[in-house]
Amino acid sequence: MDQARRKARSLLELVSHTMALEDQGVDMDDQVEELARELADRRGLWS
């Protein structure tokens, strides 16, 4: 799950920068956990 969290954080950092420019906030910790769960649920992603 740590690997999924790292991948999720790197993807969301790109999005959060764009959203900040548009004056839209992102709750990074919640979004990271949600995306990490989705990434970890994909079969064969880390193999």
C-alpha positions in Angstrom: 0.0 0.0 0.0 3.0 2.3 0.5 3.9 2.1 -3.1 0.3 3.0 -4.1 0.3 6.0 -1.7 3.6 7.2 -3.3 2.2 6.9 -6.8 -1.1 8.5 -5.8 0.7 11.5 -4.1 2.9 12.1 -7.2 -0.2 12.1 -9.5 -2.2 14.3 -7.2 0.6 16.8 -6.8 0.3 17.6 -10.5 -3.5 18.1 -10.2 -3.3 20.1 -7.0 -1.0 22.7 -8.7 -3.5 23.1 -11.6 -6.4 23.3 -9.2 -4.6 25.9 -7.1 -4.2 28.1 -10.2 -7.9 27.8 -10.7 -8.5 28.7 -7.0 -9.9 25.3 -6.2 -8.7 23.5 -3.2 -7.8 19.8 -2.9 -7.7 17.9 0.4 -4.5 16.1 -0.4 -4.4 13.5 2.3 -8.0 12.3 1.7 -7.4 12.2 -2.0 -4.2 10.3 -1.7 -5.8 7.6 0.4 -8.7 7.3 -1.9 -6.6 7.0 -5.0 -4.1 4.7 -3.3 -6.9 2.3 -2.5 -8.1 2.4 -6.1 -4.5 1.8 -7.4 -3.9 -1.0 -4.9 -7.1 -2.7 -5.9 -6.0 -3.1 -9.5 -4.9 -6.6 -10.1 -1.3 -7.1 -11.2 -0.5 -3.4 -11.0 2.6 -3.9 -8.8 3.7 -7.3 -10.1 
